[in-house]
Amino acid sequence: MTNLINPLSAIIQAASQLPATGIAANYHQRIGTGNLDIRCLLLDTSGSMSMECKGKDRRIDVLRKAVEALDWQSYRLFTFDSFCVEIPNPSALWATGGGTALDLGLKEIAKLNPSQTVIISDGEPNNEQDAIAAAGLLSGTISTVYIGDDIDKSAIAFMRKLATLGCGNTYVRDLGRGHAELSGTISNLLPPSQS
């Protein structure tokens, strides 16, 4: 019997020395990491955000109202289009234009070492591979809220891919229903700080 225990013990010992890979390693690397005082909202202000939501408000207007309804002082707010800019408050969410350089926004936020990041976008970055690579630089979790056309399956799939990489959640929200649902979703993903 001892002959079986020693080889098995040697196999277990060797396996414990292997590098951590896969889904479990990704969760271990992300969950509970980053600066717990830093939670970021990364908000799409690209040209497509000027589109109307089912004949009502523009996407950017619904997004601004949703963020205004939050305890937004608990978060660091960033916008991205062709550039990434930290904004002081939701009232700065009115202008749209330029490209969708999500990768620049993710790289900027990565410098802060956040514990949580929520990306709100229509899921059509300038370059998906660059955005995925930049998401790999972030600490903490990444969740996504898709706010584009619900028939755009590839954009929804991209947002899910980002959230999976970031060990977060993905939600698809119809902005034509107003800002309250979006605001509630963000609050569920990033509850206001208790401090």
LINVENJO-V595467 format. One record per residue. RES is the residue in three letters. SS is DSSP state (@ for helix, = for strand, . for the rest). NEAR is the number of other C-alpha atoms within 8 Angstrom. D_LAST is the distance of its C-alpha to the last C-alpha in Angstrom with 2 decimals. Layout:
res=RES ss=SS near=NEAR d_last=D_LAST
res=RES ss=SS near=NEAR d_last=D_LAST
This chain:
res=MET ss=. near=4 d_last=58.06
res=THR ss=@ near=5 d_last=56.73
res=ASN ss=@ near=6 d_last=57.88
res=LEU ss=@ near=7 d_last=55.45
res=ILE ss=@ near=8 d_last=52.48
res=ASN ss=@ near=8 d_last=52.80
res=PRO ss=@ near=8 d_last=52.99
res=LEU ss=@ near=8 d_last=50.09
res=SER ss=@ near=8 d_last=48.04
res=ALA ss=@ near=8 d_last=48.98
res=ILE ss=@ near=8 d_last=47.89
res=ILE ss=@ near=8 d_last=44.50
res=GLN ss=@ near=8 d_last=44.04
res=ALA ss=@ near=8 d_last=45.03
res=ALA ss=@ near=7 d_last=42.69
res=SER ss=@ near=6 d_last=39.71
res=GLN ss=. near=6 d_last=40.43
res=LEU ss=. near=6 d_last=40.27
res=PRO ss=. near=4 d_last=37.46
res=ALA ss=. near=5 d_last=34.68
res=THR ss=. near=7 d_last=35.30
res=GLY ss=@ near=6 d_last=34.76
res=ILE ss=@ near=6 d_last=32.06
res=ALA ss=@ near=7 d_last=30.76
res=ALA ss=@ near=9 d_last=30.51
res=ASN ss=@ near=11 d_last=28.65
res=TYR ss=@ near=9 d_last=26.01
res=HIS ss=@ near=7 d_last=25.82
res=GLN ss=@ near=7 d_last=25.46
res=ARG ss=@ near=12 d_last=22.63
res=ILE ss=. near=9 d_last=20.47
res=GLY ss=. near=7 d_last=17.55
res=THR ss=. near=10 d_last=18.59
res=GLY ss=. near=11 d_last=17.27
res=ASN ss== near=9 d_last=14.27
res=LEU ss== near=10 d_last=11.25
res=ASP ss== near=6 d_last=9.36
res=ILE ss== near=13 d_last=12.36
res=ARG ss== near=13 d_last=13.26
res=CYS ss== near=13 d_last=16.41
res=LEU ss== near=12 d_last=18.58
res=LEU ss== near=13 d_last=22.20
res=LEU ss== near=11 d_last=24.32
res=ASP ss== near=13 d_last=28.12
res=THR ss=. near=15 d_last=29.95
res=SER ss=. near=14 d_last=33.36
res=GLY ss=@ near=10 d_last=36.55
res=SER ss=@ near=9 d_last=36.44
res=MET ss=@ near=13 d_last=33.37
res=SER ss=@ near=11 d_last=35.79
res=MET ss=. near=7 d_last=37.57
res=GLU ss== near=9 d_last=37.61
res=CYS ss=. near=10 d_last=36.12
res=LYS ss=. near=5 d_last=39.11
res=GLY ss=. near=5 d_last=40.58
res=LYS ss=. near=7 d_last=37.46
res=ASP ss=. near=9 d_last=34.68
res=ARG ss== near=11 d_last=34.36
res=ARG ss=@ near=12 d_last=31.93
res=ILE ss=@ near=13 d_last=29.93
res=ASP ss=@ near=10 d_last=29.72
res=VAL ss=@ near=12 d_last=28.38
res=LEU ss=@ near=11 d_last=25.80
res=ARG ss=@ near=12 d_last=24.70
res=LYS ss=@ near=10 d_last=24.50
res=ALA ss=@ near=12 d_last=22.45
res=VAL ss=@ near=10 d_last=19.82
res=GLU ss=@ near=10 d_last=19.97
res=ALA ss=. near=9 d_last=19.25
res=LEU ss=. near=8 d_last=15.87
res=ASP ss=. near=7 d_last=12.47
res=TRP ss=@ near=12 d_last=13.86
res=GLN ss=@ near=6 d_last=11.70
res=SER ss=@ near=8 d_last=9.30
res=TYR ss=. near=9 d_last=12.49
res=ARG ss== near=11 d_last=15.28
res=LEU ss== near=13 d_last=18.40
res=PHE ss== near=13 d_last=21.81
res=THR ss== near=13 d_last=25.25
res=PHE ss== near=17 d_last=28.31
res=ASP ss=. near=16 d_last=31.99
res=SER ss=. near=10 d_last=34.42
res=PHE ss=. near=8 d_last=31.60
res=CYS ss== near=12 d_last=27.85
res=VAL ss== near=8 d_last=25.89
res=GLU ss== near=8 d_last=22.25
res=ILE ss== near=9 d_last=21.91
res=PRO ss=. near=6 d_last=19.79
res=ASN ss=. near=8 d_last=19.52
res=PRO ss=@ near=12 d_last=21.33
res=SER ss=@ near=7 d_last=24.29
res=ALA ss=@ near=8 d_last=25.47
res=LEU ss=. near=10 d_last=26.28
res=TRP ss=. near=8 d_last=29.85
res=ALA ss=. near=7 d_last=32.25
res=THR ss=. near=12 d_last=33.51
res=GLY ss=. near=12 d_last=36.09
res=GLY ss=. near=8 d_last=37.07
res=GLY ss=. near=10 d_last=36.76
res=THR ss=. near=13 d_last=34.02
res=ALA ss=. near=15 d_last=33.04
res=LEU ss=@ near=11 d_last=30.22
res=ASP ss=@ near=14 d_last=30.95
res=LEU ss=@ near=12 d_last=30.14
res=GLY ss=@ near=15 d_last=26.72
res=LEU ss=@ near=13 d_last=25.97
res=LYS ss=@ near=12 d_last=27.32
res=GLU ss=@ near=9 d_last=25.22
res=ILE ss=@ near=11 d_last=21.94
res=ALA ss=@ near=11 d_last=23.17
res=LYS ss=. near=6 d_last=23.14
res=LEU ss=. near=8 d_last=19.32
res=ASN ss=. near=12 d_last=19.10
res=PRO ss== near=17 d_last=16.56
res=SER ss== near=15 d_last=15.38
res=GLN ss== near=15 d_last=16.21
res=THR ss== near=13 d_last=18.63
res=VAL ss== near=14 d_last=20.07
res=ILE ss== near=12 d_last=23.50
res=ILE ss== near=12 d_last=24.99
res=SER ss== near=12 d_last=28.71
res=ASP ss=. near=12 d_last=32.25
res=GLY ss=. near=11 d_last=32.74
res=GLU ss=. near=8 d_last=35.58
res=PRO ss=. near=11 d_last=34.74
res=ASN ss=. near=8 d_last=37.47
res=ASN ss=. near=8 d_last=37.76
res=GLU ss=@ near=9 d_last=36.31
res=GLN ss=@ near=6 d_last=37.15
res=ASP ss=@ near=8 d_last=35.41
res=ALA ss=@ near=14 d_last=32.24
res=ILE ss=@ near=10 d_last=32.38
res=ALA ss=@ near=9 d_last=33.00
res=ALA ss=@ near=12 d_last=30.07
res=ALA ss=@ near=13 d_last=27.75
res=GLY ss=. near=8 d_last=28.95
res=LEU ss=. near=9 d_last=27.42
res=LEU ss=. near=12 d_last=23.82
res=SER ss=. near=12 d_last=21.48
res=GLY ss=. near=15 d_last=19.29
res=THR ss== near=13 d_last=20.26
res=ILE ss== near=15 d_last=22.03
res=SER ss== near=16 d_last=22.40
res=THR ss== near=16 d_last=24.80
res=VAL ss== near=13 d_last=25.62
res=TYR ss== near=14 d_last=29.29
res=ILE ss=. near=13 d_last=30.30
res=GLY ss=. near=10 d_last=33.94
res=ASP ss=. near=7 d_last=37.14
res=ASP ss=. near=9 d_last=36.99
res=ILE ss=. near=4 d_last=40.46
res=ASP ss=. near=8 d_last=39.43
res=LYS ss=@ near=7 d_last=39.29
res=SER ss=@ near=6 d_last=39.19
res=ALA ss=@ near=10 d_last=36.09
res=ILE ss=@ near=12 d_last=34.33
res=ALA ss=@ near=8 d_last=35.52
res=PHE ss=@ near=10 d_last=34.16
res=MET ss=@ near=13 d_last=30.65
res=ARG ss=@ near=11 d_last=30.92
res=LYS ss=@ near=8 d_last=32.14
res=LEU ss=@ near=13 d_last=29.11
res=ALA ss=@ near=15 d_last=26.71
res=THR ss=@ near=9 d_last=28.92
res=LEU ss=@ near=11 d_last=28.91
res=GLY ss=. near=13 d_last=25.10
res=CYS ss== near=13 d_last=24.82
res=GLY ss== near=11 d_last=23.13
res=ASN ss== near=10 d_last=24.36
res=THR ss== near=11 d_last=26.66
res=TYR ss== near=8 d_last=27.06
res=VAL ss== near=9 d_last=29.96
res=ARG ss=. near=10 d_last=29.38
res=ASP ss=. near=10 d_last=32.12
res=LEU ss=@ near=11 d_last=31.11
res=GLY ss=@ near=8 d_last=34.17
res=ARG ss=@ near=6 d_last=32.33
res=GLY ss=. near=9 d_last=29.91
res=HIS ss=@ near=11 d_last=26.29
res=ALA ss=@ near=8 d_last=24.71
res=GLU ss=@ near=9 d_last=25.41
res=LEU ss=@ near=12 d_last=24.05
res=SER ss=@ near=12 d_last=20.81
res=GLY ss=@ near=8 d_last=20.46
res=THR ss=@ near=9 d_last=21.25
res=ILE ss=@ near=10 d_last=18.63
res=SER ss=@ near=10 d_last=15.93
res=ASN ss=@ near=7 d_last=17.37
res=LEU ss=@ near=8 d_last=17.34
res=LEU ss=. near=9 d_last=13.87
res=PRO ss=. near=7 d_last=11.71
res=PRO ss=. near=8 d_last=8.92
res=SER ss=. near=5 d_last=5.59
res=GLN ss=. near=3 d_last=3.81
res=SER ss=. near=2 d_last=0.00
